[in-house]
Amino acid sequence: MRSIWHWAWTSSARESGEALVELAVATSLLVLICLGSVEFGQVAYTSTEVSGSAKAGAQYGAQNGATASDSNGITSAATAAAPNLSGMAVTATYACACSDGSASTCLLTDCPNSHIEESVIVKTSYVLTPIVKIPGLASTLTVTGSSIRECGQ
């Protein structure tokens, strides 16, 4: 009788230990999956904000020729579109070309046989620091966005 009781006690203790190990492994995997989902969501959100802010800056600059050369206004419009991303870099470029494909310096005399096409190019970038630092992977990610708009005449 004693050997049966001893066998039953050691068997249930062993199964209890196995269940605890399985729980620890499953919980660890679940936490890793959750952290990966949070990181992915953070990168997706930042990417959307950076791209949207480039578009907002280009839309501001494309209103007319005066706003196209207003780099401070373009930068303000872009940063206002992404208020949660402090430290975002914004670069605005104003470019001209003749409608016949020839180069232009944005002077009215540059295109005698065609008209000038003005455009605004806005590039944005943001350095994202991941929530979880994983050894062997980059400690920061640079997320970029760009938008090109033709200016209204």
Number of C-alpha atoms within 10 A of each C-alpha: 5 7 8 8 10 10 10 12 11 11 12 11 11 12 11 12 12 12 12 12 12 12 12 12 11 12 12 12 12 12 11 12 12 12 14 14 12 15 16 13 12 16 18 13 11 22 19 15 24 28 22 19 31 30 24 23 33 30 23 21 32 25 16 16 16 10 20 28 18 16 19 13 16 28 26 16 20 31 24 14 19 19 12 11 16 10 11 20 16 24 17 26 17 21 18 19 19 19 15 12 11 12 14 18 13 16 9 10 11 17 20 9 9 13 14 23 19 22 23 27 21 28 23 25 21 20 16 17 15 16 12 11 11 9 7 6 8 10 13 11 13 12 19 20 19 20 19 20 19 20 23 14 10
